[in-house]
């Protein structure tokens, strides 16, 4: 079975061409391949399947085998994958996800997609709530961008004990479902710094939907402008708001390709 390792700001997944046939037991495969010592290594796997109503379908599984609805960095890599491999010549295409269809605009250089802008739809920002975790109190803003997030504003994100607090907040009874968690610092009206704990994957270098959630929460509180740069440990993303729609822009890169030996 052939695979392609790709990353968006260090948020890395293993991509499988499932247009004709899908391998069995994808949750188990995700756990095995995501292992960074005995597998390929990644934050999960993303299967590219025929479109339901759009051009292609993205089906993702986290490193722990749980199903993911949407990934902003992952979907940019899907756009690059299908274009670079000649599966489409469109520079504007629609990818179906478990969170609904998402429209992509590809910037192409030397025959390869290098920058992808994604229509992320409308973010639903909830009311701030107080949470206690790890002997500390937090004010969290729930945000739904196709998957659940909890945004916590902090003067600095560098000193946050994310490995300790992340799993406690992810499963906090005061949050909907299992939540992704974004600690967010407003550097200025055009710059946010964000660190993310992703449900099912843990600490990651970047999270596209997390960046959208942080931006939406900051905008709702009047802390930023309608176009911002979101700085994550793996690099920067561009976020824009047009009316109620959020747009996410960033790079995508192929790391390597390979073939898995049969078990």
C-alpha positions in Angstrom: 0.0 0.0 0.0 1.4 3.3 -1.1 1.3 6.3 1.2 2.4 10.0 1.2 3.6 11.8 4.3 2.6 15.5 4.2 2.6 18.4 6.6 1.1 21.8 7.1 3.2 23.8 9.6 4.4 20.5 11.2 0.8 19.2 11.6 1.7 15.9 9.8 -0.6 13.2 8.5 -0.2 10.0 6.4 -2.3 10.3 3.2 -3.8 7.3 1.4 -5.3 7.3 -2.1 -8.7 5.5 -1.4 -10.4 6.6 -4.6 -10.8 3.0 -5.8 -10.4 0.9 -2.6 -10.0 1.6 1.1 -7.8 -0.6 3.4 -9.7 -2.5 6.1 -10.0 -1.3 9.7 -8.9 2.3 9.3 -9.0 3.2 13.0 -6.5 0.4 13.8 -4.4 1.4 10.7 -4.3 5.0 12.0 -2.9 3.9 15.4 -0.3 1.7 13.8 0.9 4.1 11.1 0.9 7.2 13.4 3.4 5.6 15.8 6.6 7.7 15.5 8.8 4.7 16.5 7.3 1.6 14.9 5.2 3.3 12.2 5.5 6.1 9.6 4.9 8.7 12.3 2.2 11.4 12.2 -0.8 13.0 13.9 -3.1 10.6 12.1 -4.1 9.4 8.7 -6.2 11.0 6.0 -8.0 9.0 3.3 -8.8 10.6 0.0 -12.1 9.2 -1.4 -14.5 10.0 -4.2 -16.5 13.1 -3.6 -20.0 12.9 -2.2 -21.2 16.1 -3.7 -17.8 17.8 -4.2 -14.7 16.9 -6.1 -13.1 14.6 -3.4 -13.9 13.4 0.2 -11.4 13.7 3.1 -11.8 11.0 5.8 -9.5 11.5 8.8 -8.5 9.5 11.8 -6.5 10.8 14.7 -3.4 9.1 16.1 -5.5 7.3 18.7 -7.8 5.9 16.0 -10.7 8.2 16.8 -12.5 9.8 13.8 -11.9 13.5 13.1 -14.5 15.7 11.5 -12.2 18.4 10.0 -8.6 19.5 10.0 -7.6 22.9 8.5 -3.9 21.9 7.9 -4.9 18.4 6.6 -7.4 19.7 4.1 -4.8 22.0 2.6 -2.6 19.0 2.1 -5.5 17.2 0.4 -5.7 20.0 -2.1 -2.0 19.8 -2.8 -2.1 16.0 -3.0 -4.9 15.8 -5.6 -3.4 18.7 -7.7 0.2 17.6 -7.6 -0.7 14.0 -8.5 -2.8 15.1 -11.5 -6.0 13.9 -10.0 -7.5 17.3 -10.9 -6.5 20.3 -12.8 -8.9 22.6 -10.9 -7.4 25.4 -8.9 -10.7 25.9 -7.2 -12.3 22.7 -5.8 -14.6 21.4 -3.1 -13.6 18.8 -0.6 -16.3 17.0 1.4 -15.6 16.5 5.1 -17.6 15.1 8.1 -18.1 18.8 9.0 -19.5 19.6 5.6 -18.0 20.7 2.2 -15.1 23.1 2.1 -14.0 25.2 -0.9 -10.3 25.5 -1.6 -8.4 28.0 -3.8 -4.9 26.8 -4.8 -1.9 28.9 -5.6 0.3 27.0 -8.0 4.0 27.5 -8.8 6.1 25.3 -11.2 3.2 22.9 -11.5 2.8 22.3 -7.7 0.3 23.7 -5.3 2.2 25.8 -2.7 -0.4 27.9 -0.8 -4.0 27.0 -0.2 -6.9 29.2 1.0 -9.8 27.4 2.6 -13.4 28.6 3.1 -13.9 27.4 6.7 -17.5 28.5 6.9 -19.0 30.2 10.0 -17.6 29.8 13.5 -20.2 29.4 16.3 -18.9 31.1 19.4 -20.5 30.2 22.7 -20.6 32.0 26.1 -17.5 32.1 28.2 -17.5 29.6 31.1 -15.3 29.0 34.1 -13.4 25.7 34.4 -11.2 24.3 37.1 -8.5 21.9 36.1 -5.1 20.9 37.6 -5.7 23.1 40.6 -6.2 26.2 38.4 -9.2 28.2 37.2 -9.6 29.1 33.5 -12.1 31.1 31.5 -12.8 29.2 28.3 -14.7 30.3 25.2 -16.3 27.3 23.4 -16.1 27.6 19.6 -17.5 25.2 17.0 -15.8 25.3 13.6 -17.0 21.9 12.5 -15.3 20.4 15.5 -15.4 21.5 19.2 -12.8 23.9 20.6 -12.2 25.7 23.9 -10.2 29.0 23.6 -8.4 30.3 26.7 -6.8 33.7 26.6 -3.5 34.1 28.3 -0.9 36.9 28.6 1.7 34.4 27.2 1.4 30.9 25.7 5.0 30.0 26.2 4.8 29.1 29.9 1.5 27.1 29.7 1.9 23.5 30.9 0.1 22.2 27.9 1.1 18.5 28.3 -0.4 18.5 31.8 -3.4 20.7 31.4 -4.4 19.6 27.8 -5.8 16.2 28.6 -7.6 17.5 31.7 -9.4 20.3 29.7 -10.0 18.1 26.7 -12.3 15.8 28.8 -13.6 18.5 31.1 -17.4 17.9 31.9 -18.0 21.7 31.4 -17.1 21.5 27.7 -19.0 19.9 24.9 -17.8 16.4 23.8 -14.1 16.1 23.9 -12.7 19.5 23.0 -9.6 20.7 21.3 -7.9 23.4 23.5 -6.3 26.6 22.4 -4.2 28.8 24.7 -4.2 32.2 23.0 -2.2 35.4 23.5 -3.2 38.6 21.6 0.1 40.1 20.6 -1.6 43.0 18.8 -4.7 43.7 16.8 -3.2 41.8 13.8 -1.3 39.0 15.5 -2.3 36.1 17.7 0.0 33.5 19.3 -1.6 30.1 19.8 -0.6 26.7 21.3 -2.9 23.7 20.8 -3.8 20.5 22.5 -5.7 18.4 19.9 -8.1 15.8 21.0 -6.9 12.4 19.8 -3.4 13.6 19.0 -2.1 15.7 22.0 0.3 18.6 21.6 0.7 19.5 17.9 2.8 22.1 16.1 -0.2 23.6 14.5 -4.0 23.2 14.1 -5.9 25.0 11.4 -9.3 24.7 13.0 -7.7 25.7 16.3 -6.4 28.9 14.7 -9.9 29.6 13.3 -11.4 29.1 16.8 -8.9 31.4 18.4 -9.5 34.1 15.8 -13.3 33.8 16.1 -13.1 34.1 19.9 -10.8 37.1 19.7 -12.9 38.8 17.1 -16.1 38.3 19.2 -14.4 40.0 22.1 -13.2 42.9 19.9 -9.5 42.0 20.4 -8.4 41.8 16.8 -9.0 43.1 13.3 -10.8 41.1 10.5 -7.4 39.9 9.0 -4.8 38.5 11.3 -1.6 36.4 11.4 -1.9 33.4 13.8 1.5 32.3 15.0 1.8 28.6 16.0 4.9 26.6 17.0 5.1 25.2 13.5 4.7 28.5 11.7 2.1 31.2 10.7 -1.4 31.0 9.2 -3.4 33.8 7.7 -7.0 34.2 8.9 -9.6 36.5 7.4 -13.2 37.2 8.1 -15.6 38.3 5.3 -19.1 38.9 6.6 -19.6 35.7 8.7 -17.2 33.4 6.8 -13.7 32.6 7.9 -10.9 32.0 5.4 -7.7 30.1 6.4 -4.6 30.4 4.3 -1.3 28.6 4.6 1.3 26.3 3.0 1.3 22.6 2.4 4.3 20.3 1.8 5.0 16.8 0.8 7.7 15.2 3.1 8.2 11.8 1.5 6.4 8.8 -0.1 6.7 5.1 0.6 5.1 1.7 0.5 4.0 -0.3 3.4 4.9 -4.0 3.7 2.0 -6.4 4.3 1.5 -7.4 7.9 
